[in-house]
Amino acid sequence: MVIMTVAEEIIAELEQLHAVETSPGMAAVALDLAKAIDDADVAGAKARAAHELRSIMADLRRLAPVESKGDAVDDIAEQRAKRRAAARERASG
């Protein structure tokens, strides 16, 4: 198991959310907070930074572009195409 820093984890999530493109200022603040958590020695300072980071990341997740992965109609169409191909294969021999 590889343990990553908070900043490394946040960078990965920011990339996944395309946050630098959609909300560059908020992404920069999130990264600064993550680094502050990694560098803090006082539990109270870590807790405050984590609270703010959680809030900003929630906002960034809401602002992230929605990726189209298909819906139930696409799934039904794909299943129908598979059934038709199987039927054609059986009919042709």
C-alpha positions as CSV (number, residue, x, y, z in Angstrom):
1,M,0.0,0.0,0.0
2,V,1.4,3.4,-1.0
3,I,0.5,6.3,1.3
4,M,0.3,9.5,-0.6
5,T,0.3,13.0,0.9
6,V,-2.9,15.0,1.1
7,A,-1.6,17.3,-1.6
8,E,-0.9,14.4,-3.9
9,E,-4.4,13.0,-3.4
10,I,-5.9,16.5,-4.0
11,I,-3.9,17.0,-7.2
12,A,-5.2,13.6,-8.5
13,E,-8.8,14.6,-7.7
14,L,-8.4,18.1,-9.2
15,E,-7.2,16.5,-12.4
16,Q,-10.1,14.1,-12.5
17,L,-12.6,16.9,-11.9
18,H,-10.9,19.2,-14.5
19,A,-11.0,21.8,-11.8
20,V,-8.0,23.8,-13.0
21,E,-9.9,24.4,-16.3
22,T,-13.3,25.1,-14.7
23,S,-12.3,26.8,-11.4
24,P,-8.6,27.6,-11.3
25,G,-8.8,29.9,-8.3
26,M,-10.6,27.4,-6.2
27,A,-8.3,24.6,-7.4
28,A,-5.3,26.7,-6.3
29,V,-6.8,27.3,-2.8
30,A,-7.6,23.6,-2.5
31,L,-4.0,22.7,-3.2
32,D,-2.7,25.3,-0.8
33,L,-4.9,23.9,1.9
34,A,-3.8,20.4,1.2
35,K,-0.2,21.5,1.5
36,A,-1.0,23.3,4.7
37,I,-2.5,20.0,6.1
38,D,0.7,18.1,5.1
39,D,3.0,20.7,6.7
40,A,1.0,21.4,9.9
41,D,2.3,20.2,13.2
42,V,-0.6,21.4,15.3
43,A,-3.8,19.3,15.2
44,G,-6.1,22.3,15.4
45,A,-4.4,23.9,12.4
46,K,-4.8,20.6,10.5
47,A,-8.5,20.4,11.5
48,R,-9.3,23.9,10.4
49,A,-7.5,23.5,7.0
50,A,-9.2,20.1,6.5
51,H,-12.6,21.7,7.2
52,E,-12.0,24.4,4.6
53,L,-10.6,21.9,2.1
54,R,-13.6,19.6,2.5
55,S,-15.9,22.6,1.7
56,I,-13.9,23.7,-1.3
57,M,-13.7,20.2,-2.7
58,A,-17.5,19.8,-2.3
59,D,-18.0,22.9,-4.3
60,L,-15.5,21.8,-7.0
61,R,-17.3,18.4,-7.3
62,R,-20.6,20.2,-7.9
63,L,-19.0,22.5,-10.5
64,A,-17.2,19.6,-12.3
65,P,-18.4,18.9,-15.9
66,V,-20.7,15.9,-16.1
67,E,-19.2,13.1,-18.1
68,S,-21.6,11.3,-20.4
69,K,-21.2,7.6,-19.9
70,G,-24.5,6.5,-21.4
71,D,-27.9,5.9,-19.9
72,A,-30.5,3.1,-19.7
73,V,-31.6,3.8,-23.3
74,D,-28.0,3.3,-24.5
75,D,-27.8,0.1,-22.5
76,I,-31.0,-1.3,-24.0
77,A,-29.8,-0.3,-27.5
78,E,-26.5,-2.1,-27.0
79,Q,-28.3,-5.2,-25.7
80,R,-30.6,-5.2,-28.7
81,A,-27.7,-4.9,-31.1
82,K,-26.0,-7.9,-29.4
83,R,-29.2,-10.0,-29.6
84,R,-29.7,-9.1,-33.3
85,A,-26.0,-10.0,-34.1
86,A,-26.4,-13.3,-32.3
87,A,-29.7,-14.0,-34.2
88,R,-28.0,-13.2,-37.5
89,E,-25.2,-15.5,-36.7
90,R,-27.5,-18.4,-35.8
91,A,-29.6,-17.8,-39.0
92,S,-26.6,-17.8,-41.2
93,G,-25.4,-21.1,-40.0
